[in-house]
Amino acid sequence: MMAERQMNMHCLMMEAIVKSAVAKRSIVISGHKTSVSLEDEFWQGLKEIVRGRSVTLSDLVADIDTRRPYGNLSSAIRLFVLDHFRTQVREPSADRGSAISGPLAAQ
């Protein structure tokens, strides 16, 4: 019985890993082609933000790139997406007209 539970847990963990697989995509920012590795959920979140702000993916990622204080671009994008959706939860009626909001906007 214990071995069966362990096997089920292992299968669930593997399923979660597969679902959050990192996808590497190329994007042109500020005229330069670069690769960004993000989980599909972060790509989807970033695309949702772009649609809501009526900006291009390249323009938004370029803004994130120029405002990141440290770390790599993929990490900066993850933090940006996380901050965007956290802010929406806290302030659902806030105006989101600018391309950058949250901690990166102050820089």
ZIPELIN-V346859 format. One record per backbone hydrogen bond with DSSP energy under -0.5 kcal/mol. NH is the residue of the N-H (numbers start at 1). CO is the residue of the C=O. If there is no record, write none. Layout:
BEGIN
nh:NH co:CO
nh:NH co:CO
END
This chain:
BEGIN
nh:5 co:1
nh:6 co:2
nh:7 co:3
nh:8 co:4
nh:9 co:5
nh:10 co:6
nh:11 co:7
nh:12 co:8
nh:13 co:9
nh:14 co:10
nh:15 co:11
nh:16 co:12
nh:17 co:13
nh:18 co:14
nh:19 co:15
nh:20 co:16
nh:21 co:18
nh:23 co:38
nh:25 co:23
nh:25 co:36
nh:27 co:34
nh:29 co:27
nh:29 co:32
nh:32 co:29
nh:34 co:27
nh:36 co:25
nh:38 co:23
nh:38 co:36
nh:40 co:21
nh:42 co:39
nh:43 co:39
nh:44 co:40
nh:45 co:41
nh:46 co:42
nh:47 co:43
nh:48 co:44
nh:49 co:45
nh:50 co:46
nh:51 co:47
nh:52 co:48
nh:53 co:49
nh:54 co:50
nh:55 co:50
nh:60 co:56
nh:61 co:57
nh:62 co:58
nh:63 co:59
nh:64 co:60
nh:65 co:61
nh:66 co:62
nh:67 co:63
nh:68 co:64
nh:68 co:65
nh:76 co:72
nh:77 co:73
nh:78 co:74
nh:79 co:75
nh:80 co:76
nh:81 co:77
nh:82 co:78
nh:83 co:79
nh:84 co:80
nh:85 co:81
nh:86 co:82
nh:87 co:83
nh:88 co:84
nh:89 co:85
nh:90 co:86
nh:91 co:87
nh:94 co:91
nh:104 co:101
nh:105 co:102
nh:106 co:102
nh:106 co:103
nh:107 co:104
END
